[in-house]
Amino acid sequence: MSIEENVFAFFKEEFPDQKILFSSKMFILERDSPLQEIEDEAYFFTLFFEKYMEKFNVEIDEINWDAYYPYEEIGFWDWILGRKHKSIRRKALTIEMFIQSAKAGKWLYD
């Protein structure tokens, strides 16, 4: 199998097609799918990155997590009243990024 196929198979094993939390939508994993829709928690991805680095021998010195998981302070009353907040722009974290980094042997993004 090629690197692309191996990385994609690794993701399919780690993140099988699943229902999005609090939604009736199914998330079908594709190469350009934003992975934040699967798991919107940076801590979870740090554990996943360790597995990925070990399996594909990818060197990841530092990742700017704020680019992929920006922090937004939400006021208590805004949260209670369900007020909409301005959307924070975040970079999509995709399987294609992991494939290209596996080919290069290091994390290429940020």
N, CA, C and O of each residue as an XYZ file, in Angstrom:
440
protein
N       0.843     -1.198      0.000
C       0.000      0.000      0.000
C       0.879      1.249      0.000
O       1.986      1.243      0.537
N       0.376      2.304     -0.602
C       1.113      3.573     -0.663
C       0.975      4.320      0.670
O       0.170      3.948      1.524
N       1.754      5.352      0.825
C       1.667      6.172      2.038
C       0.263      6.755      2.171
O      -0.316      6.759      3.258
N      -0.286      7.251      1.048
C      -1.639      7.824      1.080
C      -2.647      6.813      1.607
O      -3.464      7.129      2.472
N      -2.582      5.601      1.080
C      -3.520      4.554      1.501
C      -3.302      4.167      2.957
O      -4.266      3.945      3.689
N      -2.041      4.083      3.385
C      -1.754      3.735      4.778
C      -2.253      4.797      5.755
O      -2.843      4.470      6.785
N      -2.014      6.070      5.429
C      -2.469      7.148      6.315
C      -3.993      7.179      6.361
O      -4.585      7.319      7.431
N      -4.624      7.047      5.197
C      -6.088      7.072      5.164
C      -6.667      5.891      5.949
O      -7.637      6.059      6.689
N      -6.087      4.713      5.796
C      -6.549      3.533      6.539
C      -6.367      3.744      8.046
O      -7.215      3.334      8.838
N      -5.272      4.376      8.435
C      -5.020      4.691      9.842
C      -6.120      5.594     10.393
O      -6.617      5.371     11.496
N      -6.497      6.614      9.623
C      -7.569      7.511     10.054
C      -8.903      6.789     10.142
O      -9.658      6.992     11.094
N      -9.201      5.945      9.156
C     -10.465      5.207      9.162
C     -10.555      4.298     10.388
O     -11.632      4.106     10.953
N      -9.417      3.747     10.789
C      -9.396      2.892     11.973
C      -9.614      3.726     13.244
O     -10.363      3.327     14.135
N      -8.957      4.876     13.313
C      -9.054      5.735     14.489
C     -10.395      6.476     14.560
O     -10.945      6.684     15.641
N     -10.907      6.868     13.391
C     -12.140      7.653     13.323
C     -13.107      7.022     12.330
O     -13.239      7.511     11.208
N     -13.781      5.952     12.716
C     -14.740      5.353     11.783
C     -15.870      6.346     11.502
O     -16.114      7.257     12.293
N     -16.563      6.162     10.363
C     -17.692      7.042     10.044
C     -18.615      7.059     11.252
O     -18.921      6.020     11.836
N     -19.056      8.267     11.616
C     -19.829      8.391     12.846
C     -20.818      9.533     12.764
O     -20.733     10.408     11.902
N     -21.750      9.493     13.685
C     -22.739     10.552     13.795
C     -22.108     11.720     14.542
O     -21.422     11.521     15.545
N     -22.340     12.949     14.052
C     -21.806     14.130     14.703
C     -22.603     14.387     15.970
O     -23.833     14.338     15.958
N     -21.902     14.660     17.064
C     -22.519     14.890     18.355
C     -23.576     15.980     18.264
O     -23.352     17.021     17.647
N     -24.731     15.736     18.883
C     -25.862     16.669     18.914
C     -26.385     17.014     17.517
O     -26.871     18.122     17.286
N     -26.283     16.075     16.605
C     -26.739     16.301     15.247
C     -27.206     14.977     14.663
O     -26.851     13.907     15.157
N     -27.996     15.062     13.622
C     -28.410     13.826     12.954
C     -27.525     13.540     11.744
O     -27.724     12.540     11.055
N     -26.535     14.424     11.477
C     -25.632     14.247     10.343
C     -24.605     13.155     10.607
O     -24.139     12.972     11.731
N     -24.268     12.441      9.550
C     -23.174     11.473      9.616
C     -21.916     12.159      9.114
O     -21.957     12.945      8.167
N     -20.805     11.856      9.755
C     -19.526     12.380      9.292
C     -18.810     11.250      8.571
O     -18.424     10.253      9.181
N     -18.639     11.418      7.271
C     -17.939     10.438      6.451
C     -16.539     10.993      6.206
O     -16.385     12.088      5.666
N     -15.551     10.255      6.594
C     -14.167     10.698      6.512
C     -13.692     10.749      5.067
O     -13.771      9.760      4.337
N     -13.191     11.928      4.661
C     -12.610     12.124      3.345
C     -11.293     12.860      3.504
O     -11.017     13.411      4.569
N     -10.478     12.877      2.461
C      -9.135     13.480      2.564
C      -9.158     14.955      2.913
O      -8.235     15.449      3.561
N     -10.200     15.673      2.495
C     -10.245     17.105      2.758
C     -11.268     17.494      3.830
O     -11.591     18.672      3.979
N     -11.771     16.520      4.566
C     -12.735     16.806      5.634
C     -12.049     17.515      6.796
O     -10.966     17.103      7.210
N     -12.664     18.585      7.337
C     -12.083     19.213      8.531
C     -12.244     18.274      9.730
O     -13.359     17.950     10.139
N     -11.128     17.853     10.272
C     -11.168     16.875     11.359
C     -11.744     17.450     12.644
O     -12.117     16.692     13.539
N     -11.826     18.769     12.757
C     -12.420     19.372     13.937
C     -13.898     18.997     14.066
O     -14.459     19.068     15.160
N     -14.532     18.600     12.958
C     -15.924     18.176     13.026
C     -16.064     16.823     13.721
O     -17.119     16.519     14.278
N     -15.022     16.019     13.691
C     -15.057     14.734     14.381
C     -14.840     14.950     15.864
O     -15.659     14.560     16.696
N     -13.747     15.561     16.169
C     -13.339     15.724     17.566
C     -12.852     17.153     17.728
O     -11.812     17.532     17.190
N     -13.601     17.928     18.462
C     -13.289     19.356     18.590
C     -12.536     19.629     19.882
O     -12.836     20.581     20.603
N     -11.570     18.796     20.157
C     -10.817     18.969     21.397
C      -9.334     18.752     21.126
O      -8.912     17.662     20.741
N      -8.565     19.791     21.330
C      -7.131     19.736     21.031
C      -6.426     18.650     21.843
O      -5.490     18.029     21.339
N      -6.843     18.407     23.072
C      -6.196     17.391     23.906
C      -6.280     16.024     23.242
O      -5.303     15.275     23.226
N      -7.453     15.699     22.693
C      -7.637     14.415     22.030
C      -6.661     14.277     20.867
O      -6.050     13.225     20.683
N      -6.519     15.341     20.087
C      -5.632     15.277     18.939
C      -4.170     15.199     19.338
O      -3.369     14.658     18.577
N      -3.788     15.714     20.497
C      -2.393     15.565     20.910
C      -2.083     14.091     21.127
O      -0.990     13.638     20.789
N      -3.024     13.333     21.684
C      -2.826     11.885     21.854
C      -2.783     11.191     20.498
O      -1.972     10.292     20.276
N      -3.660     11.612     19.599
C      -3.689     11.040     18.263
C      -2.387     11.336     17.519
O      -1.855     10.465     16.831
N      -1.868     12.572     17.654
C      -0.619     12.939     16.996
C       0.522     12.037     17.435
O       1.367     11.677     16.616
N       0.564     11.669     18.689
C       1.624     10.780     19.169
C       1.589      9.451     18.425
O       2.630      8.952     17.997
N       0.405      8.877     18.269
C       0.263      7.614     17.533
C       0.702      7.791     16.077
O       1.434      6.969     15.525
N       0.240      8.875     15.479
C       0.561      9.168     14.074
C       2.070      9.321     13.895
O       2.644      8.737     12.975
N       2.714     10.097     14.760
C       4.159     10.330     14.656
C       4.930      9.021     14.742
O       5.882      8.795     13.995
N       4.507      8.167     15.660
C       5.207      6.901     15.851
C       4.999      5.967     14.652
O       5.950      5.370     14.149
N       3.766      5.851     14.210
C       3.449      4.915     13.123
C       4.093      5.323     11.796
O       4.578      4.461     11.062
N       4.107      6.627     11.472
C       4.589      7.084     10.174
C       5.938      7.785     10.244
O       6.402      8.355      9.256
N       6.569      7.740     11.422
C       7.893      8.316     11.616
C       7.949      9.782     11.143
O       8.827     10.176     10.377
N       6.986     10.561     11.627
C       6.891     11.976     11.272
C       7.377     12.800     12.447
O       6.947     12.599     13.583
N       8.264     13.715     12.167
C       8.817     14.607     13.202
C       7.921     15.836     13.331
O       7.749     16.595     12.377
N       7.366     16.018     14.495
C       6.539     17.194     14.755
C       7.143     17.916     15.947
O       6.978     17.497     17.093
N       7.844     19.006     15.663
C       8.491     19.765     16.734
C       7.480     20.601     17.505
O       7.446     20.580     18.736
N       6.670     21.327     16.774
C       5.720     22.229     17.426
C       4.542     22.474     16.499
O       4.702     22.629     15.288
N       3.362     22.507     17.088
C       2.154     22.799     16.326
C       1.468     23.984     16.981
O       1.346     24.041     18.205
N       1.029     24.915     16.180
C       0.284     26.054     16.687
C      -1.176     25.636     16.840
O      -1.976     25.827     15.924
N      -1.522     25.071     17.984
C      -2.876     24.565     18.215
C      -3.916     25.666     18.107
O      -5.063     25.400     17.746
N      -3.531     26.908     18.416
C      -4.487     28.016     18.341
C      -4.988     28.239     16.913
O      -6.088     28.757     16.720
N      -4.209     27.863     15.935
C      -4.648     28.006     14.543
C      -5.788     27.043     14.222
O      -6.665     27.360     13.417
N      -5.777     25.877     14.846
C      -6.779     24.854     14.569
C      -7.892     24.813     15.609
O      -9.012     24.399     15.308
N      -7.590     25.238     16.820
C      -8.548     25.258     17.920
C      -8.469     26.604     18.633
O      -7.972     26.679     19.757
N      -8.962     27.683     17.983
C      -8.862     29.006     18.606
C      -9.738     29.099     19.855
O     -10.795     28.476     19.946
N      -9.276     29.875     20.786
C      -9.979     30.063     22.044
C     -10.985     31.195     21.896
O     -10.650     32.266     21.390
N     -12.203     30.961     22.333
C     -13.222     32.000     22.319
C     -13.838     32.066     23.707
O     -14.381     31.083     24.212
N     -13.743     33.237     24.308
C     -14.342     33.413     25.622
C     -15.829     33.678     25.435
O     -16.220     34.564     24.675
N     -16.647     32.912     26.126
C     -18.095     33.054     26.024
C     -18.612     33.502     27.380
O     -18.338     32.871     28.401
N     -19.350     34.581     27.381
C     -19.937     35.074     28.624
C     -21.012     34.131     29.136
O     -21.677     33.452     28.354
N     -21.176     34.094     30.427
C     -22.141     33.186     31.059
C     -23.546     33.408     30.507
O     -24.211     32.449     30.115
N     -24.011     34.672     30.470
C     -25.373     34.944     30.016
C     -25.530     34.682     28.527
O     -26.601     34.269     28.082
N     -24.489     34.913     27.757
C     -24.547     34.588     26.329
C     -24.741     33.093     26.139
O     -25.511     32.658     25.283
N     -24.044     32.321     26.935
C     -24.154     30.858     26.855
C     -25.550     30.410     27.273
O     -26.165     29.585     26.597
N     -26.055     30.952     28.386
C     -27.389     30.580     28.895
C     -28.473     30.945     27.878
O     -29.390     30.163     27.628
N     -28.358     32.134     27.297
C     -29.379     32.613     26.369
C     -29.181     32.117     24.938
O     -29.999     32.396     24.062
N     -28.102     31.386     24.704
C     -27.853     30.805     23.382
C     -27.575     31.842     22.316
O     -27.886     31.628     21.145
N     -26.992     32.960     22.707
C     -26.685     34.016     21.746
C     -25.585     33.571     20.786
O     -24.645     32.870     21.162
N     -25.733     33.993     19.562
C     -24.731     33.680     18.546
C     -23.494     34.530     18.787
O     -23.585     35.692     19.184
N     -22.363     33.942     18.546
C     -21.097     34.652     18.688
C     -20.472     34.818     17.321
O     -20.736     34.054     16.393
N     -19.642     35.827     17.222
C     -18.944     35.976     15.950
C     -18.118     34.723     15.715
O     -17.531     34.161     16.640
N     -18.085     34.316     14.513
C     -17.374     33.092     14.205
C     -15.870     33.358     14.187
O     -15.401     34.353     13.633
N     -15.146     32.463     14.793
C     -13.694     32.575     14.839
C     -13.146     31.756     13.681
O     -13.525     30.602     13.485
N     -12.267     32.358     12.932
C     -11.669     31.645     11.803
C     -10.611     30.684     12.317
O      -9.741     31.050     13.107
N     -10.704     29.474     11.859
C      -9.675     28.489     12.205
C      -9.290     27.734     10.947
O     -10.093     27.548     10.033
N      -8.054     27.312     10.929
C      -7.570     26.523      9.804
C      -8.176     25.128      9.901
O      -8.342     24.585     10.993
N      -8.500     24.563      8.757
C      -8.987     23.185      8.735
C      -7.806     22.245      8.929
O      -6.737     22.446      8.354
N      -8.007     21.241      9.726
C      -7.021     20.193      9.946
C      -7.525     18.990      9.151
O      -8.551     18.411      9.506
N      -6.823     18.601      8.080
C      -7.339     17.577      7.158
C      -6.399     16.376      7.051
O      -5.223     16.458      7.408
N      -6.926     15.285      6.566
C      -6.122     14.084      6.343
C      -5.045     14.358      5.300
O      -3.937     13.829      5.392
N      -5.368     15.181      4.313
C      -4.382     15.516      3.276
C      -3.127     16.120      3.908
O      -2.017     15.853      3.447
N      -3.289     16.925      4.952
C      -2.138     17.512      5.647
C      -1.277     16.411      6.268
O      -0.049     16.481      6.235
N      -1.928     15.401      6.830
C      -1.208     14.292      7.447
C      -0.518     13.438      6.387
O       0.588     12.945      6.610
N      -1.164     13.261      5.241
C      -0.564     12.475      4.150
C       0.704     13.160      3.647
O       1.753     12.526      3.529
N       0.604     14.446      3.352
C       1.759     15.180      2.833
C       2.902     15.225      3.853
O       4.074     15.137      3.488
N       2.550     15.361      5.123
C       3.576     15.375      6.172
C       4.230     14.004      6.317
O       5.433     13.920      6.568
N       3.451     12.921      6.160
C       4.024     11.575      6.234
C       5.007     11.355      5.087
O       6.044     10.720      5.275
N       4.693     11.869      3.915
C       5.603     11.755      2.774
C       6.906     12.505      3.047
O       7.985     12.035      2.687
N       6.801     13.679      3.688
C       7.981     14.507      3.950
C       8.747     14.082      5.194
O       9.922     14.414      5.349
N       8.079     13.345      6.084
C       8.738     12.910      7.327
C       8.755     13.963      8.412
O       9.409     13.792      9.441
N       8.027     15.065      8.185
C       7.913     16.120      9.202
C       6.613     16.874      8.983
O       6.048     16.847      7.889
N       6.141     17.547     10.023
C       4.912     18.323      9.920
C       5.178     19.563      9.078
O       6.077     20.345      9.387
N       4.401     19.746      8.016
C       4.663     20.794      7.034
C       3.847     22.073      7.237
O       4.040     23.043      6.505
N       2.949     22.090      8.207
C       1.981     23.178      8.278
C       2.156     24.030      9.521
O       2.790     23.622     10.495
N       1.583     25.214      9.467
C       1.514     26.241     10.519
C       2.160     27.474     10.077
O       2.202     28.451     10.824
